[in-house]
């Protein structure tokens, strides 16, 4: 049944809530920063059943009860809004990839300091602090956090849980904090990596592996005699691809290989956050450098271009899609050709 104009509304909020039915009323209009006007909404009370909410709204309009503000305990938390956003996202994007869903879930985990906060109490500084906590990590980690915040606020405004998008003011801090975003290592810096004795950064520079690809690389997928490994994540072109191993890093990989499952962690799967916060920081501190792990991938791309690796081969090594029809004929390149390509890059500079 359609309610009279100005009467108020009863709406069912998304997510798993103890009292999902909200009674809300309009309070005129407000002017937004971009100049347009939008309705001002105020929530009065929350109920387990729709009937109770409708009774409350009827009494409110009859002047039988005194208006009261909702109890703070009944207001949705950041985690509640996340649940509602993911439910909406899944319905809207029925064919969403698992990698996209995983990116949102991982970003939510990384924002753990916000989980219990009431969403209406969160401000830009709270969101920015989460970004600061992860500014030492890859650009994709930070970008996924910001993407999650934007999506959640759009959902919160659409469902009138929030009136203002505080995520609009969040920024990437990497440059300001001394960690330039996606800056390749210079050749002098690569020499410092070699001299430091830290194996992981050097291997990542000469293979172009993402940090997660490196950490999930299994020993059984490494063939040192053929100078190749099989791994990769994210896109169809990137998954389970052939990655050539430079002659110079064969000894480093051999030293890391053990009887365990993974190249770097043995029987333990090290997550990217732990690696970035401990092993990577130790390597950068030892060399006196300021880089994020993903910079190694950009370094590999830069070196391959500089030393003449063909574009289509660079794409295959890095796991980039080959969209051009002419390039497509190179999809089944002999792995030995890729090994020759990667060895065009000097071992030392």
TORZA-791151 format. One record per residue (C-alpha): x, y, z. Coordinates in pm, whole numbers. Example, Ala and Ser with C-alpha at 12.3 -4.5 7.8 and 13.67 -1.06 7.14 Angstrom:
+--------+--------+--------+
!      X !      Y !      Z !
+--------+--------+--------+
!   1230 !   -450 !    780 !
!   1367 !   -106 !    714 !
+--------+--------+--------+
//
This chain:
+--------+--------+--------+
!      X !      Y !      Z !
+--------+--------+--------+
!      0 !      0 !      0 !
!    132 !    340 !    -98 !
!    154 !    578 !    197 !
!     46 !    944 !    173 !
!    309 !   1204 !     82 !
!    486 !   1332 !    390 !
!    364 !   1037 !    599 !
!    705 !    869 !    628 !
!    821 !    524 !    530 !
!    901 !    180 !    660 !
!   1196 !     23 !    481 !
!   1374 !   -308 !    523 !
!   1749 !   -262 !    550 !
!   1980 !   -510 !    382 !
!   2210 !   -747 !    563 !
!   2159 !   -979 !    857 !
!   2010 !   -749 !   1122 !
!   1826 !   -818 !   1444 !
!   1585 !   -529 !   1371 !
!   1583 !   -478 !    993 !
!   1266 !   -265 !    958 !
!   1338 !    106 !    989 !
!   1090 !    390 !   1035 !
!   1209 !    707 !    864 !
!   1068 !   1049 !    784 !
!   1161 !   1328 !    547 !
!   1288 !   1659 !    681 !
!   1288 !   1883 !    376 !
!   1583 !   1921 !    143 !
!   1950 !   1996 !    172 !
!   2194 !   2140 !    -78 !
!   2478 !   1910 !   -185 !
!   2834 !   2028 !   -262 !
!   2773 !   1990 !   -637 !
!   2475 !   2229 !   -616 !
!   2182 !   1990 !   -651 !
!   1929 !   1927 !   -374 !
!   1845 !   1600 !   -208 !
!   1596 !   1489 !     57 !
!   1697 !   1493 !    420 !
!   1602 !   1167 !    588 !
!   1586 !   1092 !    960 !
!   1551 !    745 !   1108 !
!   1321 !    725 !   1411 !
!   1322 !    362 !   1524 !
!   1402 !      4 !   1422 !
!   1189 !   -312 !   1459 !
!   1209 !   -687 !   1410 !
!    871 !   -700 !   1233 !
!    724 !   -479 !    962 !
!    385 !   -468 !   1139 !
!    539 !   -315 !   1452 !
!    719 !    -56 !   1242 !
!    395 !     38 !   1061 !
!    214 !     70 !   1395 !
!    488 !    300 !   1522 !
!    468 !    517 !   1211 !
!     88 !    540 !   1239 !
!    110 !    646 !   1603 !
!    380 !    896 !   1521 !
!    162 !   1059 !   1255 !
!   -135 !   1060 !   1495 !
!     75 !   1237 !   1757 !
!     25 !    956 !   2006 !
!    392 !    898 !   2076 !
!    680 !   1134 !   2125 !
!    947 !   1126 !   1863 !
!   1270 !    973 !   1985 !
!   1606 !    911 !   1827 !
!   1706 !    553 !   1751 !
!   1929 !    383 !   2004 !
!   2291 !    386 !   1895 !
!   2307 !      8 !   1933 !
!   2048 !    -33 !   1660 !
!   2240 !    167 !   1401 !
!   2428 !    -32 !   1134 !
!   2801 !    -82 !   1177 !
!   3064 !    -71 !    904 !
!   3042 !   -451 !    892 !
!   2662 !   -435 !    855 !
!   2688 !   -194 !    562 !
!   2955 !   -414 !    404 !
!   2721 !   -715 !    422 !
!   2445 !   -513 !    257 !
!   2680 !   -378 !    -10 !
!   2810 !   -726 !    -99 !
!   2456 !   -861 !   -117 !
!   2361 !   -577 !   -353 !
!   2683 !   -615 !   -556 !
!   2625 !   -988 !   -606 !
!   2268 !   -926 !   -728 !
!   2370 !   -644 !   -959 !
!   2674 !   -827 !  -1097 !
!   2560 !  -1186 !  -1136 !
!   2868 !  -1270 !  -1344 !
!   3119 !  -1100 !  -1116 !
!   3454 !  -1276 !  -1119 !
!   3588 !  -1452 !   -813 !
!   3891 !  -1223 !   -821 !
!   3666 !   -916 !   -792 !
!   3476 !  -1068 !   -499 !
!   3801 !  -1174 !   -333 !
!   3941 !   -822 !   -374 !
!   3642 !   -679 !   -186 !
!   3665 !   -944 !     88 !
!   4038 !   -884 !    133 !
!   3988 !   -508 !    146 !
!   3720 !   -555 !    411 !
!   3959 !   -766 !    621 !
!   4227 !   -498 !    582 !
!   3978 !   -240 !    717 !
!   3932 !   -435 !   1042 !
!   3974 !   -124 !   1258 !
!   3638 !     -1 !   1119 !
!   3435 !   -321 !   1148 !
!   3263 !   -242 !   1479 !
!   3219 !    133 !   1425 !
!   2873 !    270 !   1359 !
!   2871 !    372 !    995 !
!   2720 !    715 !   1057 !
!   3005 !    795 !   1296 !
!   3282 !    717 !   1049 !
!   3458 !   1017 !    899 !
!   3728 !   1074 !    637 !
!   4004 !   1061 !    899 !
!   3895 !    710 !    999 !
!   3904 !    592 !    637 !
!   4236 !    768 !    575 !
!   4391 !    593 !    873 !
!   4316 !    256 !    712 !
!   4492 !    377 !    397 !
!   4788 !    490 !    608 !
!   4806 !    147 !    772 !
!   4853 !    -12 !    427 !
!   5049 !    254 !    238 !
!   5361 !     34 !    246 !
!   5179 !   -234 !     47 !
!   5108 !   -261 !   -325 !
!   4905 !     -4 !   -511 !
!   4637 !   -264 !   -582 !
!   4591 !   -323 !   -207 !
!   4534 !     47 !   -145 !
!   4323 !     88 !   -459 !
!   4098 !   -199 !   -353 !
!   4044 !    -38 !    -13 !
!   3943 !    290 !   -175 !
!   3722 !    106 !   -425 !
!   3549 !    -72 !   -136 !
!   3492 !    256 !     50 !
!   3345 !    420 !   -260 !
!   3115 !    124 !   -324 !
!   2997 !    107 !     36 !
!   2919 !    478 !     53 !
!   2726 !    469 !   -273 !
!   2524 !    181 !   -131 !
!   2478 !    359 !    204 !
!   2356 !    677 !     35 !
!   2130 !    483 !   -201 !
!   1971 !    304 !     97 !
!   1973 !    631 !    298 !
!   2191 !    493 !    574 !
!   2431 !    782 !    511 !
!   2384 !   1131 !    374 !
!   2742 !   1216 !    277 !
!   3020 !   1030 !     97 !
!   3325 !   1067 !    320 !
!   3520 !    829 !     98 !
!   3532 !   1100 !   -168 !
!   3807 !   1276 !     28 !
!   4037 !    976 !     81 !
!   4370 !    985 !   -106 !
!   4667 !    757 !   -173 !
!   4948 !    849 !     62 !
!   5232 !    649 !    -89 !
!   5419 !    947 !   -235 !
!   5372 !   1167 !     72 !
!   5496 !    888 !    299 !
!   5811 !    833 !     99 !
!   5703 !    525 !    -95 !
!   5659 !    639 !   -457 !
!   5371 !    455 !   -622 !
!   5489 !    208 !   -888 !
!   5840 !    346 !   -930 !
!   6076 !     95 !  -1094 !
!   6408 !     16 !   -927 !
!   6702 !    185 !  -1097 !
!   6988 !    -32 !  -1217 !
!   7206 !     95 !   -931 !
!   6930 !     -4 !   -688 !
!   6911 !   -352 !   -842 !
!   7286 !   -388 !   -777 !
!   7216 !   -300 !   -412 !
!   6954 !   -574 !   -400 !
!   7210 !   -824 !   -529 !
!   7465 !   -711 !   -269 !
!   7213 !   -726 !     17 !
!   7175 !  -1103 !      5 !
!   6793 !  -1082 !     11 !
!   6675 !  -1328 !   -252 !
!   6302 !  -1252 !   -282 !
!   6326 !   -895 !   -424 !
!   6585 !  -1003 !   -684 !
!   6376 !  -1299 !   -798 !
!   6069 !  -1076 !   -825 !
!   6262 !   -817 !  -1030 !
!   6382 !  -1078 !  -1281 !
!   6052 !  -1265 !  -1313 !
!   5791 !   -987 !  -1290 !
!   5589 !  -1194 !  -1041 !
!   5332 !  -1013 !   -831 !
!   5395 !  -1051 !   -458 !
!   5102 !  -1293 !   -421 !
!   5219 !  -1491 !   -724 !
!   5565 !  -1519 !   -571 !
!   5435 !  -1625 !   -229 !
!   5199 !  -1889 !   -374 !
!   5459 !  -2032 !   -614 !
!   5488 !  -2406 !   -549 !
!   5817 !  -2595 !   -578 !
!   5657 !  -2861 !   -794 !
!   5589 !  -2597 !  -1059 !
!   5955 !  -2496 !  -1087 !
!   6178 !  -2669 !  -1346 !
!   6532 !  -2542 !  -1293 !
!   6674 !  -2762 !  -1570 !
!   6443 !  -2596 !  -1825 !
!   6473 !  -2253 !  -1662 !
!   6096 !  -2212 !  -1636 !
!   5824 !  -2201 !  -1373 !
!   5448 !  -2214 !  -1393 !
!   5230 !  -1980 !  -1189 !
!   5024 !  -1663 !  -1190 !
!   4692 !  -1525 !  -1074 !
!   4417 !  -1272 !  -1158 !
!   4335 !  -1279 !  -1530 !
!   4288 !  -1567 !  -1772 !
!   4611 !  -1464 !  -1943 !
!   4794 !  -1442 !  -1612 !
!   4690 !  -1772 !  -1456 !
!   4904 !  -2082 !  -1491 !
!   5141 !  -1912 !  -1733 !
!   5497 !  -2006 !  -1825 !
!   5751 !  -1774 !  -1661 !
!   6114 !  -1792 !  -1774 !
!   6390 !  -1795 !  -1513 !
!   6696 !  -1578 !  -1572 !
!   7026 !  -1767 !  -1550 !
!   7146 !  -1538 !  -1271 !
!   6858 !  -1616 !  -1036 !
!   6871 !  -1994 !  -1075 !
!   7108 !  -2021 !   -771 !
!   6879 !  -1797 !   -563 !
!   6575 !  -2008 !   -639 !
!   6768 !  -2329 !   -575 !
!   6874 !  -2194 !   -233 !
!   6513 !  -2117 !   -141 !
!   6373 !  -2450 !   -255 !
!   6320 !  -2700 !     24 !
!   6116 !  -3009 !     86 !
!   5815 !  -2790 !    159 !
!   5528 !  -2695 !    -68 !
!   5608 !  -2331 !   -140 !
!   5926 !  -2171 !   -273 !
!   5937 !  -1895 !    -12 !
!   5746 !  -2028 !    287 !
!   5820 !  -2399 !    277 !
!   5510 !  -2570 !    412 !
!   5365 !  -2237 !    528 !
!   5178 !  -2004 !    293 !
!   5297 !  -1653 !    379 !
!   5036 !  -1384 !    312 !
!   5125 !  -1065 !    129 !
!   5058 !   -841 !    426 !
!   5297 !  -1035 !    652 !
!   5563 !  -1045 !    379 !
!   5534 !   -671 !    311 !
!   5542 !   -582 !    679 !
!   5843 !   -797 !    768 !
!   6058 !   -950 !    493 !
!   6017 !   -670 !    241 !
!   6076 !   -396 !    497 !
!   6391 !   -569 !    616 !
!   6525 !   -585 !    260 !
!   6450 !   -219 !    190 !
!   6599 !   -112 !    521 !
!   6917 !   -310 !    447 !
!   6954 !   -142 !    106 !
!   6848 !    204 !    220 !
!   6567 !    204 !    -36 !
!   6200 !    299 !    -35 !
!   5993 !     81 !   -266 !
!   5678 !   -128 !   -245 !
!   5676 !   -494 !   -358 !
!   5476 !   -421 !   -673 !
!   5761 !   -200 !   -796 !
!   5951 !   -516 !   -887 !
!   5689 !   -600 !  -1148 !
!   5720 !   -256 !  -1305 !
!   6097 !   -295 !  -1295 !
!   6074 !   -621 !  -1487 !
!   5853 !   -459 !  -1751 !
!   6091 !   -162 !  -1779 !
!   6401 !   -381 !  -1812 !
!   6244 !   -608 !  -2073 !
!   6148 !   -307 !  -2283 !
!   6490 !   -145 !  -2244 !
!   6685 !   -457 !  -2342 !
!   6475 !   -546 !  -2644 !
!   6232 !   -818 !  -2537 !
!   5951 !   -813 !  -2799 !
!   5621 !   -665 !  -2683 !
!   5420 !   -984 !  -2734 !
!   5677 !  -1183 !  -2536 !
!   5671 !   -925 !  -2255 !
!   5295 !   -965 !  -2237 !
!   5320 !  -1342 !  -2216 !
!   5584 !  -1329 !  -1941 !
!   5390 !  -1075 !  -1732 !
!   5054 !  -1239 !  -1796 !
!   4901 !   -947 !  -1984 !
!   4626 !  -1027 !  -2231 !
!   4721 !  -1031 !  -2600 !
!   4423 !   -866 !  -2768 !
!   4576 !   -779 !  -3102 !
!   4505 !  -1049 !  -3364 !
!   4857 !  -1027 !  -3506 !
!   5007 !  -1074 !  -3160 !
!   4765 !  -1359 !  -3091 !
!   4964 !  -1598 !  -3309 !
!   5241 !  -1585 !  -3049 !
!   5026 !  -1735 !  -2773 !
!   5207 !  -2069 !  -2806 !
!   5563 !  -1940 !  -2804 !
!   5829 !  -2201 !  -2725 !
!   5928 !  -2151 !  -2357 !
!   6297 !  -2161 !  -2455 !
!   6240 !  -1843 !  -2659 !
!   6110 !  -1670 !  -2346 !
!   6416 !  -1791 !  -2153 !
!   6638 !  -1638 !  -2422 !
!   6437 !  -1317 !  -2396 !
!   6471 !  -1279 !  -2020 !
!   6845 !  -1340 !  -2041 !
!   6876 !  -1032 !  -2260 !
!   6864 !   -841 !  -1930 !
!   7209 !   -815 !  -1766 !
!   7268 !   -997 !  -1439 !
!   7448 !   -695 !  -1295 !
!   7466 !   -334 !  -1409 !
+--------+--------+--------+
//
